[in-house]
Amino acid sequence: MEIIKIKDDYIKLGQALKLSGMCDSGVEAKLVIGDGQVQVNGSVNLQRGKKLYPGDVFTYDGRSIQIEG
C-alpha cells in the first residue's frame, strides 16, 4: 500500500487522486469518481470533494493509497 503525507488536516479526494498520479487532471478525477470507480475505506464514493483524513484509504485502478498526517 502506498502512502500520501499531507500537511493539512485533510485532503479532498479529487486532489488526492491527482497528487498520487492516478489522475492527470481534476476533470479526469471527476469522471472516474462519478463513474463509481473509486473506493474510500472499502465503499464506493461518488463525491469528488470527499474529505480524506489521516488513516483513510482510497482505491482506484488496483492501487490503494493511505493518507498519513
N, C-alpha and C positions, 0 to 999 in steps of 0.2 A: 504494500500500500504506500502510495506517495503522500507527501505532506506539504501543505502550503502554510507558511507562517504569516500571520497578519499582525499589524501594529495596532489597529483599532479594535474596538470591542467586537465588531462583526464585519463580514463582507457579504455583499449581495451575490446571489447565485450566478447571475449573468457575468458579473465581474470575475468571480472565481473561475468560471469556465474559460474566460479569456486569459486570465493570469496563469492558469495551468497549461495553456497552449492547446487545449481541447477544441477551442473555437477561435477563429481568426478575427471575428468581429462581433459586436453586440447584436447585429442582425442575425448572424448565424446562431448565436446563443439563444436568441428569442425563438427562432424556428425550432431548434431541437428541444427546447423546454416545452414549447407549445404543442409539439408532436408527442409529448409524453415519453421521450427517450432518456430523461434524466431522473435519477432517484436520489432522494435525500434521506439518509438514515433508513434505507430499505423500502421507502414508499415513493411511488411516482409523484413528482411535483410539477405543477403547471405554472408556478409563479416565478417569473424572472427576477422579481425584487425580493424573493425569499431571503431572509437574513440568516446567514450561517455563522455560528459561534464556535469557539474552540471546542473540539470534541465531536463536532458534526462531521459526517462523511457523505460525500456525494459521488455518484457513479454515473459514468457515461461512456459508451463505446468500449466496454470491457475494462475500463480503468476506474479505480477507486482512489479518491483523494480525501485525506483527513485535514481538517482545519486545526491549526495549532496557534496559540496566542504567543 
